[in-house]
């Protein structure tokens, strides 16, 4: 039966090739959309590594007078003066941030107040590379004060978070997530290990020591792929750490209402009238970020649906035309004893053969992406699930398009068909 269907498809190859190309393009577009959807679902079920409820983030915009000063290299004196001014600026900002945190901790709604350079759902990105054993590892980064782990409820699975005992160390203490720790040190405990950040040759990279490991930290939210991540320590009591705090992270008591925003901003403005502040619940930032992530999926899904509708209409019309042209052939088969079900099965089978040929070419194209690792963040299993879903959908679509013309062909009367011209 399959050999007979293949012969019928081959005999009408000129008209069938256009249908096969149309099915191929639909399959590729459908696979792209389902891959994105499966990728999102796969990421959504993974842990975030931090809490979202009862957390507020206050963005700090500093006064223009506190903007970073550009260092000039016209002369040694100018360079030294610029460096001294930069140190003074940072010390002044740290003192101000420390005062702002004290003001917030005095509020009855606030349980924990901390400062960080980059917070979840902020859209900000800080990335770098480090070298361990001759291998380079890329990671996302942030920095926080000693209370940040409590504020975000970060899950520490090894070692500890930053404490005052790190003040006297001759290196920079860092905390990494389990993913990065497992890649760098698969066979030993990462706590206590030293790593070096990648820097240009003329710059001296700070020596970093891992003091703790957290389970996970996906700063961009549920739909973002897991990534390597590292936290460094923000000191507000001086020191020479170059990292600055840009956000204030507050864990508030359950039941805190939106009126907290106005009271918190008013207190902050009273303490730093030359600065501006914007407070927002982390849950609100999460909703905004999720809508942003879903926008490309919605757009691609809409285009895919319209494309499939056009393919279905075109395929149904072409099949209808083919059946009209094959009326004598169908009548002859009926006259020789073929049942209406046999005729319908034949026509649907021809379309299934065409679909199988088209999707075979499509699969050969799609599998190049995981093999060549075009998108490293997408796991091979995601491609497997998306291809399976696309196969099922495209076969259902083409079978549905062939069903109505096939039913019409099966209803042809043999005597009328043999007289058809």
Kinemage of the C-alpha trace (Angstrom):
@kinemage 1
@onewidth
@group {chain A} dominant
@subgroup {mainchain}
@vectorlist {calphas} color= white
{ca unk a 1} P 0.000 0.000 0.000
{ca unk a 2} L 2.797 2.424 0.903
{ca unk a 3} L 4.643 1.587 -2.332
{ca unk a 4} L 1.498 2.286 -4.303
{ca unk a 5} L 1.026 5.649 -2.539
{ca unk a 6} L 4.639 6.578 -3.195
{ca unk a 7} L 4.157 5.829 -6.896
{ca unk a 8} L 1.051 8.011 -7.008
{ca unk a 9} L 2.891 10.859 -5.279
{ca unk a 10} L 5.845 10.528 -7.650
{ca unk a 11} L 3.640 10.520 -10.738
{ca unk a 12} L 2.252 13.920 -9.675
{ca unk a 13} L 5.599 15.287 -8.472
{ca unk a 14} L 5.316 18.648 -10.220
{ca unk a 15} L 2.205 19.682 -8.320
{ca unk a 16} L 3.154 17.819 -5.149
{ca unk a 17} L 6.518 19.529 -4.748
{ca unk a 18} L 4.820 22.876 -4.131
{ca unk a 19} L 2.638 21.318 -1.449
{ca unk a 20} L 5.700 19.684 0.148
{ca unk a 21} L 7.603 23.001 0.219
{ca unk a 22} L 4.611 24.698 1.833
{ca unk a 23} L 4.425 21.983 4.471
{ca unk a 24} L 8.210 22.212 5.025
{ca unk a 25} L 8.109 25.954 5.679
{ca unk a 26} L 5.140 25.539 8.011
{ca unk a 27} L 6.957 22.813 9.930
{ca unk a 28} L 10.090 24.950 10.400
{ca unk a 29} L 8.081 27.950 11.608
{ca unk a 30} L 6.001 25.738 13.901
{ca unk a 31} L 9.152 24.133 15.323
{ca unk a 32} L 10.656 27.566 16.043
{ca unk a 33} L 7.551 28.655 17.948
{ca unk a 34} L 7.202 25.394 19.887
{ca unk a 35} L 10.924 25.461 20.748
{ca unk a 36} L 10.514 28.908 22.289
{ca unk a 37} L 7.386 27.791 24.158
{ca unk a 38} L 9.000 24.583 25.464
{ca unk a 39} L 12.116 26.540 26.395
{ca unk a 40} L 10.000 28.896 28.519
{ca unk a 41} L 8.121 26.008 30.154
{ca unk a 42} L 11.372 24.185 30.861
{ca unk a 43} L 12.826 27.278 32.526
{ca unk a 44} L 9.649 28.141 34.434
{ca unk a 45} L 9.676 24.882 36.365
{ca unk a 46} L 13.214 25.491 37.643
{ca unk a 47} L 13.804 27.232 40.997
{ca unk a 48} L 14.538 30.960 41.087
{ca unk a 49} L 16.788 30.834 44.120
{ca unk a 50} L 15.184 33.814 45.888
{ca unk a 51} L 11.864 34.996 47.261
{ca unk a 52} L 9.517 37.427 45.501
{ca unk a 53} L 6.727 38.061 47.994
{ca unk a 54} L 7.039 40.782 50.643
{ca unk a 55} L 10.109 42.318 49.003
{ca unk a 56} L 10.455 45.905 47.817
{ca unk a 57} L 13.267 47.403 45.747
{ca unk a 58} L 14.144 51.088 45.927
{ca unk a 59} L 16.112 52.417 42.963
{ca unk a 60} L 18.554 55.170 43.876
{ca unk a 61} L 19.458 57.943 41.478
{ca unk a 62} L 22.368 59.953 42.763
{ca unk a 63} L 22.895 63.682 42.476
{ca unk a 64} L 24.799 64.873 39.410
{ca unk a 65} L 27.572 66.103 41.652
{ca unk a 66} L 28.172 62.516 42.717
{ca unk a 67} L 28.506 61.201 39.180
{ca unk a 68} L 31.657 59.182 38.455
{ca unk a 69} L 34.587 61.317 37.430
{ca unk a 70} L 36.511 60.395 34.286
{ca unk a 71} L 40.146 59.705 34.946
{ca unk a 72} L 42.569 61.490 32.691
{ca unk a 73} L 46.083 60.334 31.891
{ca unk a 74} L 47.539 63.619 30.679
{ca unk a 75} L 49.999 63.660 33.550
{ca unk a 76} L 50.737 61.716 36.719
{ca unk a 77} L 49.534 64.583 38.884
{ca unk a 78} L 46.221 64.843 37.100
{ca unk a 79} L 45.727 61.083 37.254
{ca unk a 80} L 46.499 60.940 40.966
{ca unk a 81} L 44.141 63.818 41.682
{ca unk a 82} L 41.338 62.155 39.723
{ca unk a 83} L 41.894 58.863 41.562
{ca unk a 84} L 41.786 60.599 44.941
{ca unk a 85} L 38.582 62.410 43.957
{ca unk a 86} L 37.029 59.130 42.860
{ca unk a 87} L 37.853 57.483 46.189
{ca unk a 88} L 36.358 60.423 48.048
{ca unk a 89} L 33.200 60.268 45.932
{ca unk a 90} L 32.719 56.572 46.634
{ca unk a 91} L 33.281 56.976 50.352
{ca unk a 92} L 30.720 59.764 50.421
{ca unk a 93} L 28.165 57.624 48.602
{ca unk a 94} L 28.767 54.628 50.877
{ca unk a 95} L 28.193 56.769 53.922
{ca unk a 96} L 24.964 58.056 52.416
{ca unk a 97} L 23.729 54.547 51.541
{ca unk a 98} L 24.544 53.400 55.066
{ca unk a 99} L 22.466 56.249 56.462
{ca unk a 100} L 19.555 55.428 54.141
{ca unk a 101} L 19.556 51.807 55.272
{ca unk a 102} L 19.440 52.929 58.907
{ca unk a 103} L 16.434 55.141 58.113
{ca unk a 104} L 14.599 52.243 56.473
{ca unk a 105} L 15.369 49.804 59.290
{ca unk a 106} L 13.655 52.170 61.704
{ca unk a 107} L 10.360 51.732 59.852
{ca unk a 108} L 8.029 49.217 61.569
{ca unk a 109} L 7.182 47.479 58.269
{ca unk a 110} L 10.813 46.670 57.423
{ca unk a 111} L 12.288 43.382 58.644
{ca unk a 112} L 15.572 43.439 56.687
{ca unk a 113} L 17.213 46.187 54.633
{ca unk a 114} L 20.197 45.628 52.344
{ca unk a 115} L 21.918 47.214 49.363
{ca unk a 116} L 22.800 45.620 46.025
{ca unk a 117} L 24.218 46.645 42.675
{ca unk a 118} L 21.810 44.559 40.555
{ca unk a 119} L 18.473 43.134 41.690
{ca unk a 120} L 16.048 40.580 40.192
{ca unk a 121} L 13.815 41.693 37.305
{ca unk a 122} L 15.698 44.986 36.988
{ca unk a 123} L 16.825 44.324 33.427
{ca unk a 124} L 20.385 45.377 34.304
{ca unk a 125} L 23.254 43.077 33.373
{ca unk a 126} L 26.762 42.703 34.708
{ca unk a 127} L 28.880 39.885 33.301
{ca unk a 128} L 32.517 38.905 33.353
{ca unk a 129} L 34.861 35.955 32.947
{ca unk a 130} L 37.254 34.149 35.235
{ca unk a 131} L 39.942 31.516 34.788
{ca unk a 132} L 40.302 28.298 36.776
{ca unk a 133} L 42.841 25.653 35.789
{ca unk a 134} L 43.394 27.274 32.414
{ca unk a 135} L 39.697 27.233 31.520
{ca unk a 136} L 37.537 30.330 31.165
{ca unk a 137} L 34.071 30.592 32.678
{ca unk a 138} L 31.565 33.322 31.862
{ca unk a 139} L 29.156 34.383 34.586
{ca unk a 140} L 26.608 36.996 35.550
{ca unk a 141} L 27.451 39.088 38.578
{ca unk a 142} L 26.031 41.315 41.253
{ca unk a 143} L 27.166 42.647 44.603
{ca unk a 144} L 25.444 43.058 47.926
{ca unk a 145} L 25.824 43.939 51.556
{ca unk a 146} L 25.930 41.459 54.408
{ca unk a 147} L 22.123 41.415 54.824
{ca unk a 148} L 21.244 40.748 51.180
{ca unk a 149} L 20.984 36.974 51.631
{ca unk a 150} L 18.386 37.453 54.368
{ca unk a 151} L 16.511 40.099 52.419
{ca unk a 152} L 16.104 37.918 49.300
{ca unk a 153} L 16.026 34.602 51.192
{ca unk a 154} L 18.945 33.206 49.204
{ca unk a 155} L 19.467 29.497 49.865
{ca unk a 156} L 23.056 28.924 51.051
{ca unk a 157} L 23.949 25.250 50.609
{ca unk a 158} L 27.680 25.409 51.355
{ca unk a 159} L 29.838 27.768 53.343
{ca unk a 160} L 28.339 31.103 54.339
{ca unk a 161} L 27.299 34.558 53.151
{ca unk a 162} L 29.437 37.655 53.644
{ca unk a 163} L 30.161 38.711 57.224
{ca unk a 164} L 32.351 41.197 59.060
{ca unk a 165} L 35.135 38.624 59.243
{ca unk a 166} L 35.779 39.262 55.538
{ca unk a 167} L 36.936 42.825 56.326
{ca unk a 168} L 40.461 41.842 57.272
{ca unk a 169} L 41.065 39.399 54.434
{ca unk a 170} L 43.637 40.184 51.771
{ca unk a 171} L 41.322 39.100 48.977
{ca unk a 172} L 37.811 39.708 47.710
{ca unk a 173} L 35.241 37.305 49.153
{ca unk a 174} L 32.653 36.008 46.694
{ca unk a 175} L 29.631 33.705 46.729
{ca unk a 176} L 28.782 31.632 43.637
{ca unk a 177} L 25.759 29.591 42.645
{ca unk a 178} L 25.888 25.815 42.517
{ca unk a 179} L 25.955 25.720 38.722
{ca unk a 180} L 29.176 27.761 38.506
{ca unk a 181} L 30.739 25.938 41.456
{ca unk a 182} L 30.061 22.549 39.854
{ca unk a 183} L 31.601 23.632 36.545
{ca unk a 184} L 34.760 25.058 38.121
{ca unk a 185} L 35.333 22.425 40.807
{ca unk a 186} L 33.485 19.212 39.878
{ca unk a 187} L 35.652 16.994 42.092
{ca unk a 188} L 36.259 19.110 45.192
{ca unk a 189} L 34.652 21.518 47.597
{ca unk a 190} L 34.555 25.007 46.046
{ca unk a 191} L 34.469 26.774 49.424
{ca unk a 192} L 37.901 28.217 50.124
{ca unk a 193} L 39.098 28.031 46.511
{ca unk a 194} L 40.725 31.038 44.845
{ca unk a 195} L 39.738 32.277 41.377
{ca unk a 196} L 40.924 35.145 39.176
{ca unk a 197} L 38.809 37.424 37.021
{ca unk a 198} L 39.715 38.026 33.372
{ca unk a 199} L 41.145 41.517 32.841
{ca unk a 200} L 43.161 43.260 30.097
{ca unk a 201} L 46.899 42.755 30.374
{ca unk a 202} L 47.533 46.206 31.756
{ca unk a 203} L 45.029 45.762 34.608
{ca unk a 204} L 45.623 43.712 37.704
{ca unk a 205} L 42.776 41.334 38.472
{ca unk a 206} L 41.693 41.131 42.110
{ca unk a 207} L 42.186 37.822 43.868
{ca unk a 208} L 38.854 36.282 44.809
{ca unk a 209} L 38.082 33.538 47.307
{ca unk a 210} L 34.839 31.586 47.372
{ca unk a 211} L 33.297 31.673 50.855
{ca unk a 212} L 29.864 30.245 50.050
{ca unk a 213} L 27.627 28.563 47.480
{ca unk a 214} L 23.943 29.352 46.904
{ca unk a 215} L 21.543 26.959 45.215
{ca unk a 216} L 20.524 29.244 42.337
{ca unk a 217} L 20.041 32.855 41.304
{ca unk a 218} L 18.131 33.649 38.107
{ca unk a 219} L 17.980 37.421 38.175
{ca unk a 220} L 15.934 37.747 34.969
{ca unk a 221} L 13.068 35.631 36.233
{ca unk a 222} L 11.211 32.416 35.552
{ca unk a 223} L 11.535 32.372 31.753
{ca unk a 224} L 15.276 33.090 31.698
{ca unk a 225} L 17.705 30.225 31.301
{ca unk a 226} L 19.797 29.268 34.347
{ca unk a 227} L 23.228 30.870 34.271
{ca unk a 228} L 26.466 30.965 36.197
{ca unk a 229} L 26.303 33.670 38.837
{ca unk a 230} L 28.587 35.303 41.380
{ca unk a 231} L 28.035 37.771 44.222
{ca unk a 232} L 30.783 40.019 45.537
{ca unk a 233} L 30.648 41.986 48.772
{ca unk a 234} L 29.655 45.641 49.082
{ca unk a 235} L 31.296 47.414 52.024
{ca unk a 236} L 29.633 50.551 53.315
{ca unk a 237} L 32.196 51.268 56.017
{ca unk a 238} L 35.079 52.247 53.752
{ca unk a 239} L 37.667 49.939 52.268
{ca unk a 240} L 38.918 49.941 48.705
{ca unk a 241} L 36.198 47.777 47.105
{ca unk a 242} L 35.188 49.413 43.799
{ca unk a 243} L 31.661 47.964 43.759
{ca unk a 244} L 28.839 50.403 44.451
{ca unk a 245} L 25.252 49.800 45.572
{ca unk a 246} L 22.542 50.984 43.197
{ca unk a 247} L 19.433 49.405 44.740
{ca unk a 248} L 18.005 49.098 48.238
{ca unk a 249} L 16.343 45.741 48.920
{ca unk a 250} L 13.739 45.578 51.690
{ca unk a 251} L 11.994 42.584 53.186
{ca unk a 252} L 8.765 43.865 54.703
{ca unk a 253} L 6.269 42.285 57.059
{ca unk a 254} L 3.399 40.289 55.490
{ca unk a 255} L 0.349 42.447 54.888
{ca unk a 256} L 2.299 45.614 54.076
{ca unk a 257} L 0.160 47.713 51.731
{ca unk a 258} L 1.047 49.920 48.756
{ca unk a 259} L 0.960 52.956 51.071
{ca unk a 260} L 4.386 51.836 52.290
{ca unk a 261} L 5.914 53.176 49.070
{ca unk a 262} L 5.003 56.781 49.825
{ca unk a 263} L 6.173 56.635 53.438
{ca unk a 264} L 9.479 54.986 52.527
{ca unk a 265} L 10.269 57.462 49.749
{ca unk a 266} L 9.366 60.395 52.005
{ca unk a 267} L 11.824 59.231 54.686
{ca unk a 268} L 14.548 58.660 52.111
{ca unk a 269} L 14.062 62.130 50.630
{ca unk a 270} L 14.287 63.642 54.086
{ca unk a 271} L 17.635 61.903 54.616
{ca unk a 272} L 18.992 62.635 51.111
{ca unk a 273} L 17.065 65.557 49.553
{ca unk a 274} L 19.449 65.810 46.601
{ca unk a 275} L 18.800 62.216 45.509
{ca unk a 276} L 15.722 60.678 43.882
{ca unk a 277} L 14.120 57.354 44.762
{ca unk a 278} L 11.636 55.007 43.133
{ca unk a 279} L 10.171 52.150 45.156
{ca unk a 280} L 8.366 49.148 43.701
{ca unk a 281} L 7.296 45.766 45.026
{ca unk a 282} L 9.337 42.948 43.522
{ca unk a 283} L 6.105 41.154 42.614
{ca unk a 284} L 5.136 44.127 40.407
{ca unk a 285} L 8.563 44.102 38.750
{ca unk a 286} L 8.080 40.386 38.169
{ca unk a 287} L 4.777 40.902 36.323
{ca unk a 288} L 6.365 43.545 34.093
{ca unk a 289} L 9.336 41.298 33.316
{ca unk a 290} L 7.147 38.294 32.523
{ca unk a 291} L 5.083 40.349 30.064
{ca unk a 292} L 8.325 41.433 28.415
{ca unk a 293} L 9.468 37.820 28.084
{ca unk a 294} L 6.116 36.682 26.671
{ca unk a 295} L 5.977 39.418 24.022
{ca unk a 296} L 8.170 37.608 21.423
{ca unk a 297} L 6.351 34.317 22.039
{ca unk a 298} L 2.986 36.014 21.542
{ca unk a 299} L 4.142 37.710 18.351
{ca unk a 300} L 5.687 34.536 16.945
{ca unk a 301} L 2.636 32.491 17.919
{ca unk a 302} L 0.295 34.938 16.193
{ca unk a 303} L 2.346 34.853 12.988
{ca unk a 304} L 2.501 31.062 13.151
{ca unk a 305} L -1.264 30.717 13.589
{ca unk a 306} L -1.977 32.949 10.584
{ca unk a 307} L 0.601 31.057 8.528
{ca unk a 308} L -0.935 27.697 9.422
{ca unk a 309} L -4.405 28.976 8.561
{ca unk a 310} L -3.152 30.108 5.158
{ca unk a 311} L -1.422 26.764 4.637
{ca unk a 312} L -4.583 24.888 5.601
{ca unk a 313} L -6.724 26.936 3.224
{ca unk a 314} L -4.226 26.604 0.387
{ca unk a 315} L -3.705 22.894 0.943
{ca unk a 316} L -7.444 22.223 1.064
{ca unk a 317} L -7.964 24.181 -2.164
{ca unk a 318} L -5.148 22.376 -3.973
{ca unk a 319} L -6.427 18.982 -2.870
{ca unk a 320} L -9.922 19.908 -3.961
{ca unk a 321} L -8.572 20.825 -7.391
{ca unk a 322} L -6.609 17.574 -7.601
{ca unk a 323} L -9.689 15.537 -6.800
{ca unk a 324} L -11.681 17.321 -9.479
{ca unk a 325} L -8.939 16.512 -12.003
{ca unk a 326} L -8.870 12.864 -10.877
{ca unk a 327} L -12.600 12.221 -11.044
{ca unk a 328} L -12.261 9.586 -13.809
{ca unk a 329} L -9.483 7.824 -11.869
{ca unk a 330} L -11.608 7.735 -8.738
{ca unk a 331} L -14.635 6.490 -10.666
{ca unk a 332} L -12.576 3.718 -12.230
{ca unk a 333} L -11.406 2.546 -8.812
{ca unk a 334} L -14.957 2.588 -7.521
{ca unk a 335} L -16.123 0.598 -10.551
{ca unk a 336} L -13.444 -2.020 -9.841
{ca unk a 337} L -14.752 -2.500 -6.325
{ca unk a 338} L -12.965 0.087 -4.150
{ca unk a 339} L -15.131 1.280 -1.284
{ca unk a 340} L -15.681 4.901 -0.330
{ca unk a 341} L -13.477 4.324 2.710
{ca unk a 342} L -10.669 3.007 0.464
{ca unk a 343} L -10.807 6.146 -1.684
{ca unk a 344} L -10.723 8.449 1.329
{ca unk a 345} L -7.888 6.459 2.899
{ca unk a 346} L -5.883 6.696 -0.338
{ca unk a 347} L -6.154 10.466 -0.598
{ca unk a 348} L -5.338 11.032 3.053
{ca unk a 349} L -2.427 8.586 2.703
{ca unk a 350} L -1.003 10.559 -0.216
{ca unk a 351} L -1.022 13.722 1.859
{ca unk a 352} L 0.586 11.841 4.759
{ca unk a 353} L 3.388 10.692 2.429
{ca unk a 354} L 3.943 14.253 1.254
{ca unk a 355} L 3.972 15.474 4.855
{ca unk a 356} L 6.466 12.773 5.872
{ca unk a 357} L 8.830 13.757 3.066
{ca unk a 358} L 8.598 17.450 3.938
{ca unk a 359} L 9.107 16.994 7.695
{ca unk a 360} L 12.058 14.642 7.110
{ca unk a 361} L 13.844 17.488 5.362
{ca unk a 362} L 12.676 19.863 8.109
{ca unk a 363} L 14.013 17.633 10.884
{ca unk a 364} L 17.367 17.387 9.086
{ca unk a 365} L 17.529 21.187 9.166
{ca unk a 366} L 16.349 21.665 12.760
{ca unk a 367} L 18.687 19.065 14.318
{ca unk a 368} L 21.663 21.116 13.129
{ca unk a 369} L 20.938 23.668 15.858
{ca unk a 370} L 21.593 21.398 18.879
{ca unk a 371} L 24.425 19.605 17.079
{ca unk a 372} L 26.237 22.839 16.240
{ca unk a 373} L 25.177 24.402 19.573
{ca unk a 374} L 23.824 27.503 17.873
{ca unk a 375} L 21.866 28.398 21.025
{ca unk a 376} L 23.825 27.140 24.029
{ca unk a 377} L 21.098 28.070 26.512
{ca unk a 378} L 18.609 25.671 24.864
{ca unk a 379} L 19.007 22.086 26.043
{ca unk a 380} L 18.856 19.262 23.425
{ca unk a 381} L 15.835 17.848 25.240
{ca unk a 382} L 13.923 21.054 24.482
{ca unk a 383} L 14.516 20.522 20.756
{ca unk a 384} L 13.346 16.926 21.056
{ca unk a 385} L 10.061 17.882 22.693
{ca unk a 386} L 9.431 20.779 20.283
{ca unk a 387} L 10.089 18.575 17.217
{ca unk a 388} L 7.693 15.932 18.555
{ca unk a 389} L 4.981 18.531 19.156
{ca unk a 390} L 5.501 20.059 15.716
{ca unk a 391} L 5.317 16.647 14.046
{ca unk a 392} L 2.027 15.857 15.764
{ca unk a 393} L 0.535 19.262 14.910
{ca unk a 394} L 1.612 19.265 11.249
{ca unk a 395} L 0.300 15.729 10.637
{ca unk a 396} L -3.011 16.591 12.305
{ca unk a 397} L -3.256 19.753 10.204
{ca unk a 398} L -2.555 18.058 6.869
{ca unk a 399} L -4.843 15.113 7.686
{ca unk a 400} L -7.644 17.538 8.543
{ca unk a 401} L -7.073 19.382 5.256
{ca unk a 402} L -7.243 16.121 3.299
{ca unk a 403} L -10.305 14.772 5.101
{ca unk a 404} L -12.975 16.974 3.472
{ca unk a 405} L -11.713 16.562 -0.142
{ca unk a 406} L -11.265 12.856 0.508
{ca unk a 407} L -14.824 12.580 1.775
{ca unk a 408} L -16.058 14.393 -1.328
{ca unk a 409} L -14.092 12.038 -3.571
{ca unk a 410} L -15.473 8.962 -1.817
{ca unk a 411} L -19.013 10.123 -2.582
{ca unk a 412} L -18.417 10.157 -6.367
{ca unk a 413} L -20.832 7.844 -8.225
{ca unk a 414} L -18.846 5.448 -10.497
{ca unk a 415} L -21.213 5.799 -13.449
{ca unk a 416} L -21.152 9.589 -13.305
{ca unk a 417} L -17.374 9.671 -12.829
{ca unk a 418} L -16.720 7.493 -15.910
{ca unk a 419} L -18.725 9.920 -18.054
{ca unk a 420} L -16.924 12.990 -16.586
{ca unk a 421} L -14.894 15.132 -18.963
